[in-house]
Amino acid sequence: MHGISNLILICTAIVSAIASWILGIRMRRRIKRVLGVDVQSESELTSINTWMKVEDAEERSKGGKLQ
C-alpha cells in the first residue's frame, strides 16, 4: 500500500512542477508582450506592481477600462 501512495505522491509532484513551469513561461510571455521588457527575476512574476503595470497597459491598448 505504501508503494502505491508514494507513486501517487511522486506523480502529483511531477505534474505540479510541470504545470508551474508552463504557467511561469506564460506569465513571462504576457509581461514581455504587454510591457515589452524581459522579466529579470522571479520576484517580478509575483510582484503586484508588475501586474498592475500589465493591467494598465492592457487597458490603454484596448482604449478603455477592464471590468
SVG drawing of the C-alpha trace seen along z (x, -y; Angstrom):
<svg xmlns="http://www.w3.org/2000/svg" viewBox="-17 -54 34 56">
<polyline fill="none" stroke="black" stroke-width="0.4" points="0.0,0.0 2.8,-2.4 4.2,-1.9 1.0,-3.0 0.6,-6.1 4.3,-7.0 3.8,-6.6 0.7,-8.8 2.6,-11.4 5.6,-11.4 3.2,-11.7 1.4,-14.6 4.7,-16.4 5.8,-15.9 2.5,-17.2 2.6,-20.2 6.2,-21.0 5.4,-20.9 2.2,-23.0 4.2,-25.6 6.9,-25.7 4.3,-26.2 2.5,-28.9 5.8,-30.7 6.5,-30.7 3.0,-32.0 3.4,-34.8 6.8,-35.8 5.4,-35.9 2.5,-38.1 4.7,-40.6 7.1,-40.7 4.1,-41.1 2.4,-43.9 5.2,-45.8 7.9,-45.0 10.5,-44.1 12.0,-40.8 11.4,-39.6 14.6,-40.0 13.8,-37.9 11.2,-35.6 10.1,-38.3 8.8,-40.3 6.5,-37.5 4.8,-37.7 5.0,-41.4 1.7,-43.2 3.3,-46.3 4.3,-44.4 0.8,-43.0 -0.7,-46.5 1.5,-47.8 0.4,-44.9 -3.3,-45.6 -2.8,-49.4 -1.0,-48.8 -3.7,-46.3 -6.4,-48.9 -4.6,-51.6 -4.2,-49.3 -7.9,-48.4 -8.9,-52.0 -11.0,-51.6 -11.4,-50.1 -11.3,-46.4 -14.2,-45.1"/>
</svg>
